[in-house]
């Protein structure tokens, strides 16, 4: 094997988002569920050399002869049309490879990979086992059903011409907070409750369902304890139970920690609660404003990026954008200072 192939295997990582897994599973269920056929689609994202980020995907019309694996059809025009539409939505997501539902490599994968070099210099192939049948070897092991490969040229020891083959690269599931919440919501009814990993989220922490269940359990426990205290006091007052001064002292200490409800302090307490609520609402209001400004900035930035891509102009690097923003900010401060001097 060549030195470049070894470097690729040790330094390149393929990150797959849950949205891609759900899309491929839905594509497989709608198109070929119950048969031995596979589905093929395109992968969108970014490839910076060391990390291949697979953030989105779309299905592609694909047919192949089960008896002759070298006979297959892939709709080129459909891919071109979808790429143009995705470019208008998010120009940052490039076509970086393709997927198929496996469950293993096929003889025609190399030919399909050569086709995708038309749109990507180093297309990545991700085999996502969406069938869930007997060939799903990862299901019982709790591993992700995705295997990533890149094409390399393998040098043979006998001096013959190098042969093209696939090199397996590490793959992992990554998710943003919004994606994790969505996946947890979808899996709330199918999550296994008898396994050690049942309460572990995609990002390694507790799941949203686990946190909410813990809060509900705490509230139920508090309600039960308050009911027990109320019943005890009623029984003591009616004479069913003897008075225990130690318990009453503890209850008096708990009650003394609560805000006073006397008439002279009710108004002050209401003002304090209202002030605290207003402070919280102000923070939420400012957060919403900041979020809206950031979204508008991203929208304008995406529009400019799409316009430059349609005109064939190179993308503006992040360093250049930062310099332009800093220059604009400095010029604005200078202008404001001159106006203050005139006043």
C-alpha positions in Angstrom: 0.0 0.0 0.0 1.2 3.5 -0.7 2.3 6.0 1.9 -0.6 8.3 1.0 -3.1 5.6 1.6 -1.7 4.9 5.1 -1.8 8.6 5.9 -5.4 8.7 4.9 -6.4 5.8 7.0 -4.8 7.3 10.1 -5.8 11.0 9.8 -9.2 11.1 8.0 -12.4 10.8 10.0 -16.0 10.7 8.6 -18.6 12.4 10.8 -22.2 11.4 10.0 -25.1 13.4 11.3 -28.4 11.7 12.5 -30.3 13.5 9.8 -28.4 11.4 7.2 -29.2 8.2 8.9 -32.9 9.0 9.2 -33.1 10.1 5.5 -31.4 6.9 4.3 -33.6 4.7 6.5 -36.7 6.5 5.1 -35.4 6.1 1.5 -34.8 2.4 2.0 -38.2 1.8 3.7 -40.1 3.6 0.9 -38.2 2.3 -2.1 -36.9 -1.3 -1.5 -38.2 -2.6 1.8 -38.8 -6.3 1.7 -36.4 -6.9 -1.2 -32.7 -7.5 -1.6 -32.2 -4.3 -3.6 -30.3 -1.3 -2.4 -30.8 2.4 -2.6 -28.2 5.0 -3.6 -28.1 8.7 -2.9 -25.8 11.7 -2.6 -24.0 13.1 0.5 -23.6 16.8 1.2 -21.3 18.5 3.6 -17.7 19.6 3.9 -14.3 17.9 3.4 -11.4 19.8 4.9 -8.9 16.9 4.5 -8.8 15.5 8.0 -12.5 15.6 8.7 -15.3 14.7 6.3 -18.5 16.2 7.7 -21.6 14.5 6.2 -24.5 16.9 7.2 -27.2 16.2 4.6 -28.2 13.8 1.8 -30.8 13.3 -0.9 -32.0 10.2 -2.7 -31.2 9.5 -6.4 -33.0 7.3 -8.9 -30.9 4.1 -9.2 -31.4 0.8 -10.8 -29.1 -2.2 -11.2 -29.3 -5.7 -12.6 -29.2 -8.3 -9.8 -27.8 -10.9 -12.2 -25.1 -8.6 -13.7 -23.7 -6.2 -11.1 -21.9 -4.2 -13.9 -25.2 -3.1 -15.3 -26.6 -0.2 -13.4 -28.2 3.2 -14.0 -27.8 6.5 -12.1 -29.7 9.6 -13.2 -27.0 12.3 -13.8 -29.5 15.1 -14.7 -31.4 14.5 -11.4 -28.1 15.0 -9.5 -27.3 18.2 -11.4 -30.8 19.6 -10.7 -30.7 18.8 -7.0 -27.3 20.3 -6.6 -28.5 23.6 -8.1 -31.4 23.7 -5.7 -29.3 22.8 -2.7 -26.8 25.5 -3.7 -29.5 28.1 -3.4 -30.5 26.9 0.1 -27.0 26.4 1.6 -23.9 27.0 -0.6 -21.6 25.7 2.2 -22.8 22.1 1.7 -21.0 20.6 -1.2 -21.5 17.2 -2.8 -18.8 15.1 -1.1 -19.8 11.5 -2.0 -22.5 9.0 -2.1 -24.2 6.4 0.1 -25.9 3.1 -0.5 -27.8 0.8 1.8 -25.4 -2.1 1.6 -25.2 -4.2 3.6 -21.8 -4.7 2.1 -19.6 -3.5 -0.8 -20.6 -4.3 -4.3 -18.6 -4.8 -7.5 -20.1 -1.7 -9.1 -19.1 0.6 -6.2 -15.7 1.5 -7.8 -17.5 2.5 -11.1 -20.0 4.6 -9.2 -17.2 6.3 -7.2 -15.4 7.2 -10.5 -18.7 8.8 -11.7 -18.9 10.9 -8.6 -15.4 12.3 -9.2 -17.1 14.5 -11.7 -18.5 16.5 -8.7 -15.9 15.8 -6.0 -12.1 15.3 -6.1 -12.2 12.7 -3.3 -15.7 11.3 -3.0 -16.5 9.4 0.2 -18.7 6.3 0.1 -20.8 5.5 3.2 -22.4 2.1 3.5 -25.5 2.5 5.8 -27.1 -0.8 6.6 -30.7 0.3 6.8 -32.2 -3.2 6.1 -32.1 -4.5 9.7 -32.0 -8.1 8.5 -29.8 -11.0 9.2 -26.8 -9.2 7.6 -27.0 -6.4 10.2 -24.0 -7.5 12.2 -23.7 -4.2 14.1 -27.2 -4.3 15.6 -26.4 -6.7 18.4 -23.1 -5.0 19.1 -24.6 -1.5 19.6 -22.3 0.0 16.9 -23.4 2.6 14.4 -24.7 1.1 11.1 -22.4 3.2 8.9 -19.0 2.3 7.3 -17.1 5.0 5.4 -14.6 4.3 2.6 -12.4 6.4 0.2 -10.8 5.2 -3.0 -7.0 4.6 -3.1 -4.5 3.1 -5.5 -2.9 0.0 -4.0 0.7 -0.7 -5.2 1.4 -4.4 -5.7 4.7 -6.0 -4.8 5.0 -7.8 -8.1 5.4 -4.5 -10.0 2.1 -4.7 -11.8 0.1 -1.5 -12.3 -1.6 -0.2 -9.2 -5.1 -1.3 -8.5 -8.0 0.9 -7.4 -9.6 -0.3 -4.2 -11.5 1.1 -1.2 -9.8 2.0 2.1 -11.9 2.0 5.3 -11.8 5.1 7.4 -13.1 5.7 10.9 -16.7 6.9 11.2 -18.6 8.5 14.0 -22.0 9.9 14.7 -22.0 13.6 15.6 -25.1 15.7 16.4 -25.9 19.3 17.3 -28.2 20.0 20.2 -31.2 20.5 18.0 -30.5 17.2 16.2 -30.1 15.3 19.5 -33.4 16.6 20.8 -35.2 15.6 17.6 -33.7 12.1 17.6 -34.6 11.6 21.3 -38.1 12.7 20.5 -38.3 10.1 17.7 -36.8 7.3 19.8 -38.8 7.9 23.0 -41.1 5.0 22.4 -38.5 2.5 21.0 -35.6 3.2 23.4 -34.5 -0.1 25.1 -35.1 0.1 28.9 -33.2 -3.0 29.9 -29.7 -2.0 28.5 -26.9 -0.1 30.1 -26.8 2.5 27.3 -30.6 3.2 27.4 -30.1 6.6 29.1 -27.1 7.7 27.1 -27.6 10.4 24.5 -25.8 10.7 21.1 -23.4 13.3 22.6 -22.4 11.1 25.6 -24.6 12.8 28.3 -28.0 12.2 29.8 -30.9 12.2 27.4 -33.6 14.9 27.4 -36.1 12.2 28.3 -34.0 11.1 31.3 -33.7 14.7 32.6 -37.4 15.4 32.3 -38.3 12.0 33.9 -35.9 12.9 36.8 -37.7 16.3 37.4 -41.1 14.6 37.2 -40.0 12.0 39.8 -38.7 14.8 42.1 -42.0 16.7 41.9 -44.0 13.5 42.6 -41.8 12.8 45.6 -42.3 16.3 46.9 -46.1 16.0 46.5 -46.1 12.7 48.4 -44.1 14.2 51.3 -46.3 17.2 51.6 -49.4 15.0 51.6 -47.8 12.9 54.4 -47.1 16.0 56.5 -50.6 17.3 56.0 -52.1 14.0 57.0 -49.8 13.8 60.1 -50.9 17.2 61.3 -54.6 16.4 60.8 -54.2 13.2 62.8 -52.4 15.0 65.6 -55.1 17.7 65.7 -57.9 15.2 65.8 -56.2 13.2 68.5 -55.5 10.1 66.5 -51.7 10.5 67.0 -49.8 11.7 70.0 -47.9 14.9 69.7 -44.2 14.6 68.9 -42.5 17.9 69.6 -39.3 16.9 67.7 -41.3 16.5 64.5 -43.2 19.7 65.1 -39.9 21.7 65.6 -38.6 20.3 62.3 -41.8 21.3 60.5 -41.7 24.8 62.1 -38.1 25.2 60.9 -39.2 24.3 57.3 -42.1 26.7 57.4 -39.9 29.5 58.7 -37.8 29.2 55.6 -40.8 30.0 53.3 -41.6 33.6 52.3 -43.9 35.3 54.8 -47.6 35.7 53.7 -48.6 38.4 56.2 -50.6 41.3 55.0 -47.8 43.8 55.7 -45.2 41.9 53.6 -47.4 40.5 50.8 -47.0 43.6 48.7 -43.2 43.6 49.1 -43.0 39.9 48.2 -45.1 40.5 45.1 -42.8 43.3 44.0 -39.8 41.1 44.6 -41.3 38.3 42.6 -42.4 40.6 39.8 -38.9 42.2 39.7 -37.3 38.8 39.4 -39.7 37.8 36.7 -39.1 41.0 34.7 -35.4 40.5 34.9 -35.8 37.0 33.5 -38.1 38.2 30.7 -35.6 40.9 29.8 -32.9 38.3 29.4 -35.2 36.2 27.2 -36.1 39.3 25.1 -32.4 40.2 24.6 -31.5 36.6 23.7 -34.3 36.5 21.1 -33.1 39.8 19.6 -29.5 38.5 19.4 -30.7 35.2 17.9 -32.7 37.1 15.2 -29.8 39.3 14.3 -27.5 36.3 14.0 -30.0 34.5 11.8 -30.4 37.6 9.5 -26.6 37.9 9.3 -26.3 34.2 8.3 -29.1 34.7 5.7 -27.3 37.7 4.1 -24.0 35.9 4.2 -25.5 32.8 2.6 -27.1 35.0 -0.1 -23.8 36.6 -0.9 -22.1 33.2 -1.0 -24.7 31.9 -3.4 -24.4 34.9 -5.6 -20.6 34.6 -5.8 -21.0 30.8 -6.5 -23.4 31.5 -9.4 -21.0 34.1 -10.9 -18.1 31.6 -10.6 -16.2 33.8 -8.1 -14.1 32.2 -5.3 -15.5 32.2 -1.8 -14.3 34.9 0.7 -12.2 33.4 3.5 -13.2 33.9 7.1 -10.0 35.9 7.7 -10.9 38.3 4.9 -14.4 38.8 6.3 -13.0 39.4 9.8 -10.6 42.0 8.4 -13.4 43.8 6.5 -15.7 43.9 9.5 -12.8 45.2 11.7 -12.0 47.9 9.1 -15.7 48.9 8.9 -15.9 49.0 12.7 -12.7 51.2 13.0 -14.0 53.6 10.3 -17.3 54.0 12.1 -15.6 54.7 15.4 -13.4 57.3 13.7 -16.4 59.0 12.2 -18.2 59.1 15.5 -15.1 60.6 17.2 -14.9 63.3 14.6 -18.6 64.2 15.1 -18.0 64.4 18.8 -15.1 66.7 18.3 -17.2 69.0 16.1 -19.9 69.2 18.8 
